[in-house]
Amino acid sequence: MPTEKEQTIEELQQGLPITIVADGQFSDSLKPLLAQLEMWINFQALKADWYGNEDLILSFDFTLVRSLEEKIQQITEVSVESWVVESGYAYHYESSCLTTIAFIAVDDLVQGGVGIEQAIKARLTAVANAIALKHGLLALE
């Protein structure tokens, strides 16, 4: 019979709780970076013991977008009240299913030109930590 930790690892392999994709405006050449970021943030969550309680597995669906303006227009058509919009990212947390949908903007990072990957990581963790804080989980580094 598998241990609790082995079961958790098996469940993670079936589908990672934190996913990162890019919207249709990006080329497929971004896929290796997206996979790397996805593995990185899921590993950070594992290190912070976010998966220790099976009843509290937070899931995040991140989408990289060029700019938030277009997405904010779509969001406000639905319901702006349930979305948190910050500089560089916007997210909606659905507490009933522990799921967060988030958009991470990259155009402003590309214009800066340096440290793009680190800046994306900072935005990913900012969203994840905002939700984790609500549940008393350790912050990601």
N, C-alpha and C positions, 0 to 999 in steps of 0.2 A: 504494500500500500504506500503510495507516494506521500512524502511529508508535505506540510502546508506550504513550505517554501518552494518545493518542487512543483506543486500544483500551481502556485502563483507564476512561476517561470513558464510553465506550460501554457497557461492562460495568456500570458503576454505574447508568447510566440504565435498564438492563434490570431491575434489582432492587437496591435499596440494601442493603448488608450490615448496617446497623443499623436495625431497625424498632421502632416504639413504638406500642402499641395500649392501649386501656383495657378492663378486663373489663366484663361486662354490667351492672354496678351504676352505670355512668356514663351520662349522656345523650349523644346525638350532638352536642350543642353543644360538646363537648370536642374534636371532630375537628380544627378549625383549629389549636388549640394543639398537639395531637399531631403534626400535619404540620409545624408550625414547629419543634418540638423535634427531630423526626426529621431535618429538613434541617440544623438547627444542629449536631447531634452528628456527622452524616456529614461535614459541611464541616470540623469540627474534626479528624476523623480524616484527612481528605484533606490538610489543612494540616500535620498531623504525619507525613505520608508513610506512613500505615499501609497504603496500597494499592500501594506500590512493588514488593513481591515477590508475584507471582501465586500462589506456593506457600504464602503465609502471609496469607490474607485472613480476618481474624476476623469472625465474624458474631454479632450480638447480637439477641435477641428480647426486648424489654422489654415488660412489661405493667404498667400503672398499676392498683393495687388500693387499696381503701379502707384496709384493715388487713392486716398480715401474719399475724395470729393464725390466721385461717381457712386461709390458704395454707400456713402452717407445719404445720398438722394434716395437710393433704393431702400435703405433702412428706414428713413423718415416716412416713406410711403406706408410702411408696415406699422411701426411703432417705435418712435425715438425714445420713449420713456424707459424701455427695457434694455436699451443699449448704452454702454459706457463708451464715450468717444474721447480719446486723448490724442496728444500730438504723436502721430505715427501709427496709431492702432485704434481699433474699435472692437468691442466684444459684447456678446450677449450670453449670460449664464442662465441656464434653465435648471433651477434647483430640484425640480421634481425628478429629473433623470440624471442629475450631476454632469450635465453636458454644457460645454462652452463652445460657441462658434465665434471665431475671431478673424479679423482682417488685419494684416500687417502690411503697411505701405513701405515701398522701397525707393521710389523716385527721389525723395529728398536725400536718401543715403547715397544713391548713385551720383548725385550732383556733388556731394562731399568728396567722393572718390576713394577714401581710405577707411579701412576698418568696417567694411560693409557687413561681413559675416558676424563680427562681434556686435554690431549695432542691431542686426536682426535677432541675435541671441538675446540681447538685452530686452528687446520688445517682447519676444516670446516669454521670457521669464517674468517680465512685468505683469503680463496678463495671467500667467499660471499662478504666480504668487498672490495676486489680488484675490483669486478664487480660493486658493489653499488657505489663506489667512482666515477666511470665513469658517473653515472647518478645523482650525487649530493645527494644521499641518506645518511642518518645517518649510522654510523658504528655500527655493532652489538657488544655487550659487551662479 
